[in-house]
Amino acid sequence: MKQRISFKLIFEASMSIIYLAFGLALLVTDKALLPSIGGGARIAIAVLTLLYGIYRLSQAYNLYTKGKAQNFRKDSTLMVLVLLFAFSSCGYRNPGAGNRSTDTTNVAVDETLKPILQAEADVFQVMDTLGELKLNFLPEGKAIQSLLDLKSVMTVASRQLSQKEIDYLKEKSYVARQTKIASDAIALIINPSYHDTIMSVDQVKAILTGKINNWKQLDKKNVSQPISVVFDNQNSSIVRFMVDSICQGG
């Protein structure tokens, strides 16, 4: 038999509606509520709030139809604890929240690494809605110089800083931290009209230093024609690697 509508029933039904409305607002609004929280933390809190609102609504229904319900005070305490845990475990802190300009990170990147780093940046922007990653793709030399000039807080390059560069940053009260994240390789591309041969490191060095300057020196089947070496940029990491590692500075 249905029970009469009491103040407790009205209160519990109202609280259920509030929880449901708050959970939906977290999902559909863009930081209008709890602007300091974004990404997975926001979704987790919204889902927890919706589930608890549904639970409270079912308890209110039981109170209306059966005249009894579980201890709501204990349930409310449990919900508060769950929300506090969600706030603490999902990163509820961001000093620059609400002001994207303070969350912008400038990174100088060797332009030869653009395809990989751009993809990484796109993923970061999807996962972190409060931070903004600004990548500046430059020749390796200019990317390193950007770090030394303190125009970038980070540089992604294919070489380590020299001791001179480390000491320069230390004089400005900055400590350089370097981490290897990957290894890459260099591909040599030749015109398809020439015979495809396997070049040794010594042959590549001889071409770069001018000891080998004709295709016929590599293979007698090739047409006698001067070898022209072309690089992407004179300041690129490929040129630096060829000079330092292949030619040993020669």
C-alpha positions, -999 to 999 in steps of 0.1 A, spaced: 0 0 0 13 34 -9 24 57 20 15 93 24 39 119 12 61 130 41 88 157 46 115 130 46 102 117 13 102 151 -3 137 158 10 152 126 -3 135 130 -37 148 166 -40 184 155 -31 182 128 -58 172 153 -84 201 177 -73 227 149 -76 214 139 -110 213 175 -122 248 182 -109 262 150 -126 246 159 -160 259 195 -157 294 182 -152 291 161 -184 275 187 -207 290 220 -196 325 232 -205 341 240 -171 311 261 -159 312 239 -128 345 230 -111 367 248 -137 398 234 -120 390 199 -131 391 185 -166 396 154 -186 392 120 -169 388 135 -135 357 155 -146 341 125 -162 348 102 -132 332 127 -108 302 131 -130 296 94 -134 299 88 -96 275 117 -89 249 103 -115 252 68 -100 247 81 -65 217 102 -77 201 71 -92 207 52 -60 191 80 -39 161 81 -63 156 43 -58 157 47 -21 132 75 -22 109 53 -43 113 25 -17 104 50 10 73 60 -9 61 25 -18 73 5 12 77 31 39 113 23 46 148 29 32 184 24 42 204 48 64 208 78 41 232 95 65 257 66 62 252 67 24 259 104 22 291 101 42 302 73 18 295 95 -12 315 124 2 344 101 8 342 88 -27 342 123 -42 371 133 -20 391 103 -32 382 112 -69 394 148 -64 427 137 -48 435 108 -71 426 125 -104 447 156 -100 425 182 -84 450 210 -84 461 234 -111 474 269 -101 469 282 -136 433 269 -140 410 292 -159 439 310 -175 454 290 -204 482 316 -210 498 305 -177 497 269 -187 514 273 -221 546 253 -225 570 264 -252 591 236 -267 617 239 -294 618 208 -316 643 197 -342 623 201 -374 634 166 -386 614 151 -358 582 170 -367 559 141 -378 565 122 -345 564 151 -321 533 167 -337 514 134 -333 525 133 -296 514 169 -291 480 162 -306 474 134 -281 485 156 -252 461 183 -262 432 158 -261 442 144 -227 451 177 -210 424 203 -216 440 228 -192 475 229 -206 486 241 -240 517 227 -257 533 251 -282 558 234 -304 583 255 -324 599 234 -352 634 247 -359 667 235 -373 686 217 -345 711 245 -340 683 271 -336 663 248 -313 693 244 -290 699 282 -291 662 288 -282 668 268 -250 700 287 -242 682 320 -247 655 308 -223 628 312 -250 619 275 -245 616 255 -214 624 223 -233 642 212 -264 638 179 -283 669 173 -304 690 144 -316 721 153 -296 730 160 -260 741 194 -248 778 201 -247 795 208 -215 799 244 -226 762 247 -231 755 231 -197 779 255 -180 762 284 -198 728 275 -184 743 269 -149 757 305 -150 721 316 -154 710 295 -124 694 268 -146 701 231 -143 699 211 -176 683 177 -173 687 154 -203 667 122 -211 671 99 -240 636 90 -253 643 73 -287 669 64 -313 666 74 -350 684 67 -382 695 85 -414 685 73 -449 705 81 -480 683 87 -511 698 85 -546 684 89 -581 668 56 -593 688 58 -625 720 49 -607 727 13 -596 716 6 -561 746 -3 -540 753 -8 -504 775 20 -492 799 16 -463 804 43 -437 839 49 -452 824 55 -487 799 79 -473 827 97 -455 848 98 -487 818 114 -505 813 140 -479 850 149 -477 854 150 -515 876 119 -519 848 103 -540 832 128 -563 819 107 -592 793 80 -594 816 58 -614 839 56 -584 812 37 -565 802 14 -594 817 11 -628 782 5 -642 772 40 -633 774 69 -657 804 91 -652 788 121 -635 797 143 -605 781 135 -571 760 163 -557 752 160 -520 720 178 -508 708 183 -472 675 195 -459 691 225 -440 726 235 -433 717 238 -396 698 205 -393 708 176 -370 716 155 -401 744 178 -412 757 180 -376 757 142 -373 775 137 -406 802 162 -396 807 150 -360 801 113 -363 808 103 -399 836 127 -407 848 131 -371 849 168 -376 868 166 -408 
